[in-house]
Amino acid sequence: MKHSLTIALKNQSVAVERFLRVVRHRGFDLTHFQLNIDDGQYHVTMTVDSDKPIHLLTSQLNKLVDVKAVTLQNLQQQVV
């Protein structure tokens, strides 16, 4: 399944590295990544793909001290 997420992070490059490490360790494939800086913080829009439930990733991202907000935008069925 593909999932689209928007994440607000502290404006630090190490924050981006930390959350990308969580994505990789949880077994999600990153298929789209866009990083914008607004109001002194990073806004990341990304699409991930995995057979695993998305809550495994979102719950871990919410625990990171650098992450201010995680929003699940939409769900799409993967076309086989």
N, C-alpha and C positions, 0 to 999 in steps of 0.2 A: 504494500500500500504506500501511496505517496501522501505526504503530509506537508503542508505549508505553515511555517512558523514565523512570527515576528518577535524579535528579542531586543529589549532595551538594556544596554550595558553601560558601565562606567567608561569614561573616555580614557582608557588605558589599553595599550596594545597587548599587555599580558592577560587582560580580561578576555580578549578574543581568542587567544591561545588556549586558555583554560576551558572555555565552553566548547571549542572545537575538539579538544581532547575528550571531553565527555561524550560528544556525538560519536566519535570514533570508537571509544571503549564500550559504548552501549550497542554497537553493531549496526548503526544506521549509516547508509550511504548518502553522501551529500551530492545532490544533483543540480542544485542552483544555490548561489550565494551572492548577496548584494549587501554592501556595507555603506551606510551613510552617516555623516556626523551632523547632529542637529541639537541645539540647546545644550551644548557641552556634554553630550553623551552619544554613544554609538547606537544606531538602529540597524539591526541585521534582519534581512528578509532571506529566508532560505527554504529550500524544499529538500526533504529527506525521503528515502525509500527504504522500507524494511518490512518483513513479515511480522516483526515484533509489535506489541501494542505501543502506541505513541506515548501513553502515560509513563512508561519506563524512562523515556527520555525527558519529558517535560517535568516530571517530579525531580529528577536529578539536576536539571538546569535551574529550577527554582531554588535549590539549596545553595547554589553558588553565591558567594557574597558579592561578586561583581555584577550579577544579573539583577536588574531592577524589575523587569516584567517579561513574561513569556505568554504570547498569545497564539493559539492554534487558529489559523484562518480558515482552512477548509480541508476536506477529505476527498480524495479521488480514488476510485477503484483502478487498480493497475490493469491495463488491457493486455491480455495474453495473446 
